[in-house]
């Protein structure tokens, strides 16, 4: 677009210059009584107005062709009527060639050069064969004036061409500089994180490989610190992604203030950072760096949505002891970080072989867990819930068990957290709901009004399909909604995530009972208990244990029962094992209980037999 604008500008400038020059020379011809020449020149000057018209209408090529044609025709006529090859009109052809080049018509310039060459050859042959006699060249003021005008116009054209070339050179230089700058920006983006501007995984790999080569020469060590922010997802979910991004930026800034200039700080994805500390003489220097980082995270972060406390867990691998490649050191520092998370978070751990073996075991166990439904290794056991007033079974709690063909019986305390971490908990929960509803339909045939308690994890509540899964099973087995009692944790009911709130509200709308499991061991806003139709509090077994002889537990249990009475809720005591505890619970107004005093968790056939024969208290 700029090139066309320049062509148009130059065409107009040259046309005005040519018209002016032809007019001057034409008037001079009239002055010296060369009438024919004057008429030809002035006619061409007038016709050049057509070129101006075409140029202003943006017909650049057509205007350029017309200008060159006018000049060539005019010069040819003057040459024929004048002194032939010795006529001053020949100088005009030089200008025409320059004009054609300036206005960007290289093909026309080639044609023009061919025409001039042919004209010279033809005239040369005619002179040689004496067909045309070379006329005597006359010079005078008219010739001097015409030559002066021609050379001035040619000079103007050459100066304009020079300016265009200089301008083009500057433009090319600027464009080249912009290309180099763009290349540098692209290269920077390819090797740096766009949010924190820290080196990314690609650059981290390159820096670590160079650091390892250097350490092999000088005998020093390289530490790789793998950092993961604790509970970052909760901050991101509760305050929004903008606040989460702000937290990551501030975390990166704190890392930069705690590390040496020699160290490389990288963001390798999500809330994970990597620090490459090279040229270490002793391993304790890595510990010192990790301690400085942990201390820097003690200070709360000021975010858009409020003040947030966020700690970090750090895993450390040392080169060359733990490996000499980026992949091996990254993997081992990641394993060490995971171990720090498992042991309480907000701490650092060095990699060791036991950690790797433990991780490999978890991977194998995870794969086996994901196959457990297909291999039919899962089962539900049922522990009866007892009405303390009548000593009758009124319901049961469904408890999941896994009997692995390869590992034997795995405790729920081991495989449930594993399922939550790898996302299998949703599928696992769907299986539990499906099987518990199927068995509840059978139990209700023996005991109308029977209630089935099902534990539902936080991860399931965050899944949009939870209510649909429950609805499908209720419809399939024709269960009254009150048959189901969904047990949740205290922390879940206080969670502000939208999906959780919607699922809790949907359960309330369907009149499905909600119970708080292990009440008293966590934290919840008591106002939420009524808002979300919580009907039952299950008193944790840790408060029921040795209740007759533990004054502190007595105080806590009585307080919970008072809360239930005040909020018109029922209570279920877990872990009852003796008659003395039962008598106290009855005295304080507890309606239901469960525990080994009546029955441990048992299989469905045993539970059905228990309902038929009645309870036999274990002594």
Number of C-alpha atoms within 10 A of each C-alpha: 5 7 10 13 12 15 19 25 16 20 26 22 15 23 24 17 17 24 19 18 20 26 20 18 23 25 19 20 21 15 12 12 11 14 15 13 21 23 16 17 27 22 17 21 24 14 15 22 16 15 25 23 13 18 21 15 11 14 14 23 17 12 26 27 15 17 26 22 15 19 21 20 14 20 23 19 16 21 17 13 12 17 18 24 18 15 19 21 23 18 16 20 21 15 22 23 22 16 26 21 17 23 23 20 17 13 11 17 19 14 12 19 16 12 13 18 12 12 14 15 12 12 18 15 12 14 15 12 10 10 10 13 12 15 12 8 11 10 9 7 10 16 16 12 13 20 17 13 18 23 15 15 20 24 14 16 22 16 12 16 18 13 12 15 13 12 12 13 12 12 12 12 12 12 12 12 12 12 12 12 12 12 12 12 12 12 11 16 14 15 18 21 18 13 12 18 15 22 24 23 19 13 19 23 18 12 17 24 15 12 21 23 12 16 19 14 8 10 14 18 22 28 29 25 32 29 26 24 22 17 14 17 15 14 18 15 14 15 17 14 13 13 20 22 17 17 23 21 15 16 22 19 13 14 19 17 12 17 18 13 10 10 18 20 22 26 25 20 12 12 19 17 24 26 23 23 24 25 18 16 14 12 16 10 13 24 17 11 16 24 15 15 25 20 14 17 18 13 12 12 16 14 16 14 13 9 10 16 13 18 22 26 28 32 27 29 29 24 23 17 11 17 16 17 14 17 10 14 25 20 16 26 27 24 26 29 28 23 24 21 21 10 13 9 19 19 20 26 22 20 24 15 12 9 16 16 11 13 16 12 12 15 14 11 19 18 12 17 23 17 13 17 15 9 12 12 17 18 17 18 19 23 23 27 26 22 17 19 11 10 15 15 23 18 26 24 22 26 19 21 17 20 15 18 12 8 10 10 13 15 12 14 8 11 18 18 13 18 20 16 12 12 14 17 22 21 13 20 21 18 16 21 23 17 15 25 24 17 18 23 21 14 21 16 10 12 17 11 14 19 23 26 25 23 20 19 18 18 18 22 21 18 13 13 14 21 17 10 15 19 14 12 18 20 11 13 15 12 17 15 17 15 22 24 23 21 22 21 20 23 14 20 23 17 15 13 15 11 15 22 17 15 20 20 15 15 18 16 11 13 16 20 22 24 26 26 21 21 23 18 14 10 13 18 10 13 10 13 21 12 12 19 19 24 19 23 25 21 25 19 17 14 22 22 17 17 23 16 11 12 11 10 17 18 12 15 23 16 13 19 23 17 16 18 14 9 15 11 18 19 25 26 27 22 20 22 21 19 13 13 19 21 13 16 25 14 9 14 17 26 17 26 25 27 20 17 17 22 20 15 21 17 15 18 8 13 18 17 11 16 16 11 8 12 16 10 13 12 9
